[in-house]
Amino acid sequence: MTWDARLWGALLVVCGVIFLDGLDVSMVGMSLPSIGADLGVSLSSLQWVVTGYVLGYGGLLLLGGRTADLLGRRRVFLIALAVFAVVSMLSSLATNPELLIAARFVKGVAAAFTAPAALSIITTTFHEGPDRNRALSIFTTCAASGFSMGLILGGALTEVGWRWTFLMPGPVALIVLLFAIKLIPNSPRDNASGGYDVPGAVTVTGGMLSLVYAVVGAEHAGWVSVQTFGMFALAIVLLAGFVAIELRSKHPLVRLGILRNASLRRANLAILTVFGAYVAFQLIGTMYLQNLLGWSSFQTALAFLPAGLLVATLSPNAGKLADRLGTETMIIASMALFVVGYALSLRIGPESAYFSTVFPTILLLGLGFAIGFPALNIQAVSGVPDHEQGLASGLFNTSNQVGGAVVLAIVTAVISSKSDGVTTSAGMLSAYKPGLAVVTGIAALGLVVALTGLRGLRSRRAAEEAEAAELAAVQDELAAEEMTPAA
């Protein structure tokens, strides 16, 4: 397949969305300590600035993917991107934590419609195989580039004022929108697939909100309190209700049969651990460098930058690597790098030297993302028919964001329980290390999930070898018949 200028233009515009997502996440991460100091927000409340966005994003992604299939990917992409731009600029005006968190939630909802539309535009435009793998590699490279640029911009802008980090994505989104109007091709509506599953969207979003609130609130209410048990029970009821609705709905938000795809299941479980562990690690790392070592926000940005640069440099070749090695091998390798990287971070001390403690972790995480993230994107949509690409994309991105929300809530609760009333460096360090231990454990779970793919890999290879042997036998038989003289 030859890629002409218009096809390249459409791909780069769609990649602008994942660039914006990376930009936004890293910029806000750099500004969290400044937000907490300016608005007087505690750590347990501060994490909702991140979690609000993640929940809006993850909670509505499935509906976003479904809407893209029903209304047309181009239309959904343009409308949601416009909302994202406007809310980005308005969020910079927030004067209290509640307004800021609400704006972040709405912004996450807008991203929930742009992300699956963007990914499904790619997967329906490029045929499965080398072309799609190449396009998805470029897609993930743009994510890393956005993350890297967000670190630098976030660090620099926070020095001026944290509100600039919330404002910056707005104008960038408007520029992407202008190009998208010209370059994104029209896509047909899937009129045969029915309507919307609003009850499903409400129950799954409510269930996740209840789950995260239960974990976060347990720090103050207690893990065995009525509030905590009540919120966990509500989460279970809502999520069970979601499954029941999907099984009975004529037009489900999630056709549960799609989960029979083993590759899709593994990709979703793996990305849940990958994003969850990293979001929590970034929060701990930022707090550690700024609050404990006294680094500025810009210095902190430079500390995280090597990981983003590695991903941006190496990801373009991930498609070719996937063609040669297979996604399962790449994912296992990346998960192993994550486990080792996070385990090394446990060596931090009150006066640690960056290059001997933090830097090795950053390098290993960068290599892990460069190898694993493109492979997970490829695996998540492999073998899925075009009319369900929006659903597959939505599931993958939902797992990504849900992992971020839940793991961040757990790690924040662990740190807060250890740091309440602590003011000394040694005390803060003793709070950060258990959080890093949880992050390492989550990464180890991801490695276990990835290793289960070896059985499927062996089965496929055995089937391919058997098929090749059968074909060779048939060819030998035909050749023998041709050589046998006619009676």
Secondary structure, 3 states (H helix, E strand, C coil): CCCCHHHHHHHHHHHHHHHHHHHHHHHHHHHHHHHHHHHCCCHHHHHHHHHHHHHHHHHHHHHHHHHHHHHCHHHHHHHHHHHHHHHHHHHCCCCCHHHHHHHHHHHHHHHHHHHHHHHHHHHHHCCCCHHHHHHHHHHHHHHHHHHHHHHHHHHHHHHHCCHHHHHCHHHHHHHHHHHHHHHCCCCCCCHHHCCCCHHHHHHHHHHHHHHHHHHHHHHHHCCCCHHHHHHHHHHHHHHHHHHHHHHHCCCCCCCHHHHHCHHHHHHHHHHHHHHHHHHHHHHHHHHHHHHHCCCCHHHHHHHHHHHHHHHHHHHHHHHHHHHHHCHHHHHHHHHHHHHHHHHHHHHCCCCCCHHHHHHHHHHHHHHHHHHHHHHHHHHHHCCCCHHHHHHHHHHHHHHHHHHHHHHHHHHHHHHHHHHCCCCCHHHHHHHHHHHHHHHHHHHHHHHHHHHCHHHHHHHHHHHHHHHHHHHHHHHHHHHHHHHCCCC
